[in-house]
């Protein structure tokens, strides 16, 4: 299972076997990792997200959370920094509810 902390008040558990695909996008400003599950779409924005993608591929990732802005300067260079996580209900899942 992958726990995604959307905010300090809200988290979500998603099963790895429900992961349909992941899409990595590297722009000049930041990186984006889009995870499509059977029931939800998760968009992660930040830096060094390729490491998160690799951990996800190996099914070694168990927890995702954004780094508070005040802590970003203290993160070691090359370590993943998640600036934002957005979760939405997948279009197909909304139809079956």
Long-range contacts (C-beta under 8 A, 24 or more apart in sequence): 1-62, 2-56, 2-61, 2-62, 2-63, 2-64, 3-62, 3-63, 3-64, 4-42, 4-63, 4-64, 4-65, 4-85, 4-87, 5-63, 5-64, 5-65, 5-66, 5-85, 6-85, 6-87, 12-40, 12-87, 14-39, 14-40, 14-42, 16-59, 19-56, 22-53, 22-56, 22-57, 24-49, 24-50, 24-53, 30-83, 36-90, 37-90, 38-90, 38-92, 38-93, 39-89, 39-90, 39-93, 40-87, 40-88, 40-89, 40-90, 40-93, 41-87, 41-88, 41-89, 41-90, 42-85, 42-86, 42-87, 43-84, 43-85, 43-86, 43-87, 44-82, 44-84, 44-85, 45-82, 45-83, 45-84, 45-85, 45-86, 46-80, 46-81, 46-82, 46-83, 46-84, 47-80, 47-81, 47-83, 48-78, 48-79, 48-80, 48-81, 49-80, 49-82, 51-79, 51-80, 52-80, 52-82
